[in-house]
Amino acid sequence: MIGKNAALVRELASGLDRTDRLMVALRYTEELDIQEIASLTDLDPSEVEFRLDSVRIKVARVHAAQVVAEGARRSA
């Protein structure tokens, strides 16, 4: 499962721009809060929240597609 998660992270990261990748790393690896990320990236905190929300939506969509594909493979 770890290999699948690593592949998913690589796939998702490849579709993100540099700022989004940085914000994801700061939020989920460094555990910084929105204000700290905004200060480091020179973005408004609302923009940081919006961009992180967009990344979360993308992750959910990719994950859902993978679950559906895996279920189809199992039932075939």
Secondary structure, 3 states (H helix, E strand, C coil): CHHHHHHHHHHHHHCCCHHHHHHHHHHHHCCCCHHHHHHHHCCCHHHHHHHHHHHHHHHHHHHHHHHHHHHHHHHC
